[in-house]
Amino acid sequence: MMTDERSLREPTEAGAPRVLADEELDRIAAIAASVSGADAGVVALETPAGYALPGLYGLRESLATTREVTVEAAMTDAVVRTAAPQVVNDAEADENLARRGWAQYWGFRSYAGVPVRDVHGHVVGALSIMSREPRDFDNTTVARLTELAAVCSARVVAREILERLSTAERSASTVDRINRVLLTFSEGLGATATAQDVARVVTELASAQLDTAYSAVVVQVDGRFDAVEGSHLPEDLPMEYSELQPAADHPGPHSVADGQARFYPTRAELVQEYPHLSGHTSANVDGEVYLPFRVERADDAPLDGWLWLGWSDEHVTTPQTQRMKRAVTTYVARALERAELLAARAAVAYTLQSALLTKLPEVPGLELAARYIPASRGEQAGGDWYDAIHVHGATTLIIGDVVGHNIAAAAQMGNLRSMLRGFVADALEAPSRLLNRLDDANLRLSTRTMATAAVAQVTPPFVEGGPARVVWSSAGHLSPVVVGPEGDVKVLDGRSDLMLGVAPGATRADHEHVLEHGATMLLFTDGLVERRGRPMASSLLQLAEILSDLAQAPLEHLVADMVERMGAASERDDVAVLAVRLV
């Protein structure tokens, strides 16, 4: 059973709580024996298994220790059954009692008992006196015993009221703990974005809140049931709890088929229902539960599965905690539904983003490479873009970043990209002029998209092996970086002008650079170098060191390795990189 104080304590057996010794009832039993000259007195209260003895005097040590009687309580039975006093002067002379061995069991031959009643007036036991020798218990003795029984009944009523209050308090405490567990699961699962997040949170909280040794979120994928994340399956037989066919004769698929949760306090009870699983269950798992769920999906079949929880020892659940576990499963299903929705939106956004990313042109004397890395969270697409267009005898390179990284930003980015491509194709104009035309259209068309962008035009060398001329302009964007063939790194000089979407008629400037043969120029968005809590200068220095180290690498390798070493794929912002090398 569970021992962690943070967990819900679930009783191992049903029935009323055990009645313990009661000092006041012990005194009443002693007084009853004393005033009647008897050798023993006892207060016996009915229980499902027989009688408890909360008050006693003069009985043998074994009964004083256990305070329970399950056999040979014939006289007390008679008092409870008839609700009237019972007197036996000599048990050996009573054929029924002699045959049953009543005197031998109790060690007494004479008996007198009167009813003890509860708060409703129902007879729930007896106050009795007994002697080792035959006795004539007269009416006066019975009357005295009845008076004491009234005091005894008052004490029983008080005990009953106290027990009810204690039960109510325990119930309220259990409800409070259940509510805290549900709140913890709700908050934890509410912060998840993927199915893997859901599985991770479930295993962590199930261990901390429910004392599980093992757990798994199992879903149906490609025609079979698999654990979303299997690190918390039993080490000895993990596949017995995952990789199951829908038709498998197993409690998991069965729970999905009929929608009914299955609770197995022990391994023996599981094997009793599924004998063929004997030898196919983990030796480390005893109690376990299977809780089915269904996640509705708009454009696909429902996602079916179950939440599996396993304990290393016996685990018996009450109706309250069974309802709690079902509620937790509902939270899991809603979290998976949200993850499915986010995944679908991410797929749409990424498809849109990919469709808007240009296939790089083939330009004699130039080598081009690019990368787009979506944000590690959110909708996995956003407003970063790159573009390269070879027209009018020049290669125009574009890098841009719309504020935000979601579907709306991707759509806004598509608008800016399309307009700028049209302006580039229309005529050979300076980068600053292209940005002015883009910003004017952006503001006039009421889109007012806020973005940064940089445009660089590369004019090929007039002499083979000679340098190329680069003219570039920036609208609030990071300056291009050039790495020479020998590894020297330079951030191009030139101010960055006002970003797009802020004010019409902004002044924009062009800047020039001579790109040497073998040199590489990189344009990139801030997701490559911007880190929370880290100065930009530090990140730019790291980038320079990486580029210097990769200066001789093939351009595709340079871009890929640079992005990986900068850790861009683990960040929360999109990253776009466009590189050109003069060859």
Summary of the structure (lengths in Angstrom):
residues: 583
radius of gyration: 41.7
end to end distance: 72.8
largest distance: 136.8
contacts: 1912
relative contact order: 0.07
helix: 41%
strand: 24%
